[in-house]
Amino acid sequence: MDKITIINKISEGLFESALTNNLVSAYKEDLKFIVFTLKNDKDLFSLLNSPFIDYKEKAKVTTQVFGKTLEADMIAFLNLIVEKELISYIDLFASHFESLANEKDNIVTGIIYTPFLLDESQIKKLEKAFRNRLNKTVKLTQKEEKSLIAGIRVVINDYVYEYSINSKLEDVKQNLITRINKQYNETEEE
């Protein structure tokens, strides 16, 4: 079994546990906290990822660091992925868990690409427009993309909605090519 399959299976098991215990939101926040902590504390991450440190020592450290903050099942999960040497994939665990939670809650996430950053009210308007269009709750994050001349590109579930001068110019180009090809084919037939 490849690592991605293992990661997905473990994440799904954690999600089932969260559903059973009615703790989906708590687990989601716990995972975000773990990811944040490990990204910002390189020494802790190195210790938990080290092949030279005994698992029992690592388990003590996870309990000391996270014991008062995380749910007990989350500590068990963390110790499991440390023991199985999968801690370097914590981002993937958190991402898969969040996608399962979002699917359950009828939420889709997406990214807005713009040549300049939008303010919060503009993002909320776009989320509302896509919520009405997709009949799902939409949560958007934004990334600045200077190559867009004007307008925006929104990517939701691998589908691209582009409202920009770039896309309009591409449409014009494709129409011209189609017309030229059509005219060329008509003249060849005569």
DAZIZI-V732638 format. One record per residue. RES is the residue in one small letter. PSI is psi in whole degrees, 0 to 359 (999 if undefined). BURIAL is # if it has 9 or more other ideal C-beta (glycine too) atoms within 8 Angstrom, else .. D_CENTER is the distance of its C-alpha to the mean C-alpha in Angstrom with 1 decimal. Layout:
# DAZIZI-V732638
res | psi | burial | d_center
RES | PSI | BURIAL | D_CENTER
RES | PSI | BURIAL | D_CENTER
This chain:
# DAZIZI-V732638
res | psi | burial | d_center
m | 133 | . | 23.4
d | 164 | . | 20.7
k | 320 | . | 18.2
i | 319 | . | 15.1
t | 317 | . | 17.3
i | 314 | # | 18.4
i | 315 | # | 15.0
n | 318 | # | 14.0
k | 316 | # | 17.5
i | 318 | # | 17.5
s | 319 | # | 14.2
e | 322 | # | 15.9
g | 318 | . | 19.0
l | 320 | # | 17.6
f | 317 | # | 16.1
e | 319 | . | 19.6
s | 317 | # | 21.2
a | 318 | # | 19.3
l | 313 | # | 20.4
t | 319 | . | 23.9
n | 5 | . | 24.2
n | 46 | . | 22.6
l | 29 | # | 20.2
v | 312 | # | 16.7
s | 319 | . | 16.1
a | 317 | # | 17.9
y | 321 | # | 16.0
k | 316 | # | 12.6
e | 321 | . | 14.3
d | 316 | # | 16.1
l | 319 | # | 13.1
k | 319 | # | 11.8
f | 318 | # | 15.5
i | 312 | # | 15.8
v | 313 | # | 13.1
f | 313 | . | 14.7
t | 314 | # | 18.1
l | 330 | # | 17.7
k | 327 | . | 16.3
n | 348 | . | 19.2
d | 85 | . | 21.9
k | 327 | . | 22.3
d | 317 | . | 25.5
l | 314 | # | 24.0
f | 314 | # | 21.3
s | 318 | . | 24.2
l | 311 | # | 26.4
l | 338 | # | 24.0
n | 352 | . | 23.2
s | 132 | . | 26.9
p | 351 | . | 28.9
f | 354 | . | 32.1
i | 133 | . | 31.5
d | 143 | . | 32.5
y | 320 | . | 29.9
k | 324 | . | 32.1
e | 318 | . | 31.9
k | 318 | # | 28.1
a | 322 | # | 28.1
k | 317 | . | 30.5
v | 315 | # | 28.3
t | 321 | # | 25.2
t | 318 | # | 27.6
q | 316 | . | 29.1
v | 316 | . | 26.0
f | 351 | # | 23.9
g | 322 | # | 26.6
k | 353 | . | 27.4
t | 322 | . | 23.8
l | 156 | # | 21.9
e | 150 | # | 22.9
a | 319 | . | 25.2
d | 328 | # | 23.0
m | 324 | # | 20.2
i | 317 | # | 22.8
a | 318 | . | 23.9
f | 312 | # | 20.4
l | 316 | # | 20.1
n | 324 | # | 23.6
l | 312 | # | 22.9
i | 335 | # | 20.2
v | 313 | # | 22.5
e | 320 | # | 25.4
k | 6 | . | 23.7
e | 45 | . | 22.6
l | 9 | # | 18.9
i | 332 | # | 18.0
s | 350 | . | 16.7
y | 18 | # | 13.8
i | 325 | # | 12.8
d | 318 | . | 9.3
l | 321 | # | 8.9
f | 311 | # | 10.8
a | 318 | # | 8.8
s | 315 | . | 5.4
h | 318 | # | 8.0
f | 315 | # | 9.9
e | 321 | # | 7.7
s | 324 | . | 7.3
l | 317 | # | 11.0
a | 318 | # | 11.8
n | 319 | # | 10.5
e | 317 | . | 12.4
k | 321 | . | 15.3
d | 8 | . | 15.4
n | 43 | . | 15.1
i | 137 | # | 12.1
v | 148 | # | 10.0
t | 155 | # | 7.5
g | 175 | # | 8.4
i | 135 | # | 9.6
i | 124 | # | 13.3
y | 126 | # | 15.2
t | 157 | # | 18.6
p | 349 | # | 21.6
f | 156 | . | 21.8
l | 138 | . | 19.8
l | 155 | # | 20.1
d | 170 | . | 21.3
e | 321 | . | 19.8
s | 325 | . | 22.3
q | 321 | . | 21.4
i | 318 | # | 17.6
k | 320 | . | 18.9
k | 318 | . | 21.2
l | 319 | # | 18.6
e | 319 | # | 16.5
k | 317 | . | 19.9
a | 316 | . | 20.8
f | 329 | # | 17.8
r | 316 | # | 18.2
n | 323 | . | 21.8
r | 319 | . | 21.1
l | 349 | # | 18.5
n | 39 | . | 20.0
k | 158 | . | 16.7
t | 132 | . | 15.3
v | 130 | # | 13.0
k | 120 | # | 11.0
l | 142 | # | 10.7
t | 160 | . | 10.2
q | 150 | # | 12.6
k | 138 | . | 13.5
e | 132 | # | 17.1
e | 101 | # | 18.5
k | 338 | . | 22.2
s | 342 | . | 23.0
l | 125 | # | 22.6
i | 310 | . | 26.2
a | 153 | . | 25.7
g | 198 | # | 23.4
i | 161 | # | 19.6
r | 130 | # | 17.1
v | 129 | # | 14.3
v | 119 | # | 11.7
i | 123 | # | 10.6
n | 48 | . | 10.0
d | 10 | . | 11.4
y | 133 | . | 14.4
v | 126 | . | 15.7
y | 113 | # | 17.9
e | 127 | # | 20.0
y | 78 | . | 22.7
s | 167 | # | 24.2
i | 322 | # | 27.5
n | 314 | # | 26.0
s | 324 | # | 25.2
k | 317 | . | 28.7
l | 321 | . | 30.4
e | 320 | . | 28.7
d | 315 | . | 30.0
v | 315 | . | 33.5
k | 312 | . | 33.5
q | 321 | . | 32.7
n | 318 | . | 35.4
l | 315 | . | 37.9
i | 316 | . | 37.3
t | 314 | . | 37.7
r | 317 | . | 40.9
i | 316 | . | 42.3
n | 320 | . | 41.7
k | 314 | . | 43.3
q | 319 | . | 46.3
y | 316 | . | 46.7
n | 325 | . | 46.7
e | 319 | . | 49.2
t | 328 | . | 51.6
e | 327 | . | 51.5
e | 337 | . | 52.5
e | 999 | . | 55.5
